[in-house]
Amino acid sequence: MQSDTPQANRKVLNTSTSITSPNAFKNNRVSVMNKMMPIILFLCASVSILTTIGIVVTLFSETIQFFQKIPVLEFLFGTKWSPLITPKSFGVLPLLNGTLMITLIACLVAIPLGLASAIYLSEYAPKKVRSAVKPVLEVLAGVPTIVYGYFALSFITPLIRDIFPGAGVFNALSAGIVVGIMIIPMVCSLSEDAMSSVPRALRDGAYALGATRLEVALKIVVPAAFSGIVASAVLAFSRAIGETMIVTVAAGATPTLTGNPLDSIQTMTAYIVQVSLGDTPHGTVEYGTIFAVGMTLFVITFLLNILAQYVARKFREEY
Amino acid sequence: MATATQVQAQPLISIEKLNLFYGSFHALKDVSLTIPEKAITAFIGPSGCGKSTLLRTLNRMNDMIPGTRIEGSIAIGGTELYSNEVDVETLRKKVGMVFQQPNPFPKSIYDNIAYGPRLHGTRSKQQLDEIVETSLKSAVLWDEVKDHLKRSAFSLSGGQQQRLCIARALAVNPDILLMDEATSALDPISTLKIEELAQELKDRYTIVMVTHNMHQAARVSNQTVFFLNGEVVEFSDTEKLFSNPTDQRTEDYISGRFG
């Protein structure tokens, strides 16, 4: 039974070695693996970190080059955006307006509907319904956005044009509604997770005082899950801001500073698609615009994430 | 106190041939008993004997468990609890409940107490202040918390939290208070305080408590019901049940031979 050679030790578990022998607690294979594992895992983790750093560096350097040619104030406060057609003009407000309009419409659709479905799933739905609906929602989240884009263009837009004959073939309302529909599953799923993790005991406490299901849902569960709900709403907001395909297909390519959701508009993302697909030469001011616009997007989502963390922390209810 | 002299208690709750099923599991079998008014009735028995299940039929908390089926009669003051005319929310307002684990809401001490009254329509600040004060006094917690009512309920100790939950239940002015192993998560000193509190409250409320602790039942209750496998084995005055049980199984249980 006793094995003294090192080779044997490597192959056989040390339980066969006498506990008093010098090699009793040695296992080379395992110790090498143990040392290698953190390094391998660190390398995997650094891929995404390095990518992020790379993106930020490119974005910053290209944006700085752009702003050496175009004044920052003109970019931020100009009300006309036509960088590709003379007379050239580099005011980002029309694009920002388009993006915010889409985002606002999308959030008006997604947050109430998403929250309502989350409350239904977490507080009202029988177990069977819940276990059937949740996977369906997740499938919905996996539908390619281009499909949503054509859904907007070929189904929602005609509907809108029936109701409002003045609406354009491309309009913000249609794209905004469909972006909203697209992010409902995300709002619903994340809020539902937050609500389901509110302890049963809190609900029982309220039921025992004579609260109805709705009162328990709105006055106990929603406040207790509030930080999770805010997180889901902000994620939805960022998702809507960054959405590209639906707005490219259905919202149009007309950067206009308008408050009318029935007009054709252009979002920041759709503009970036337009330029990167065109034949604008690298290194020109026109090409630089996509980095400046990208940077604006980046700053907005970044600030939003910080705001979300602040809100979530401030309103957190410990349980 | 005038009510304290009331020795002969009236039966307030009467249960007859009650059967309860969770799906195919027969949790309560032909349970018949009466529970007197303004006294403490204790349900004892080993885990899974149905004592908590019966307690939860008194405010219909079992409704929330899918697949629950009930046969027989359970009535409070003559009103059948499982008839269509009973509004569950009104019933629960009249029959308060305290749970095994203290479960204060993640709100301030004040808002915990005011939660129930607000739910049932009390809006006036002055009225709420009054309710909060009297409820906390009834639960013997007022002196400990009166200076920091705005603090989170989680800043209290476990025993204080449980008294807060009792105060919260009292704030909606119930007639009956159900205590579901309300002291099993507490240390001995906090347990004693809750027991003393129960003694004080029984002059004004009908208390039904489930306890896994026989000594607690012997110390605080006026009447004790012993359950085994979903059946009532014996129920009588606490003193008699513990000193002179009529059923052999009761004697085996209280002398610690099983359970």
Interface residues (C-beta under 8 A of the other chain):
Chain A: P126 K127 P199 A201 L202 D204 G205 A206 Y207 A208 L209 G210 A211 T212 E215 K219 I220 P223 A224 E317 E318 Y319
Chain B: N59 M61 M64 P66 E89 T90 L91 R92 K93 G96 M97 F99 Q101 N103 P104 F105 P106 K107 Y115 G116 L119 H120 S152 F154 C165 R168 A169 V172
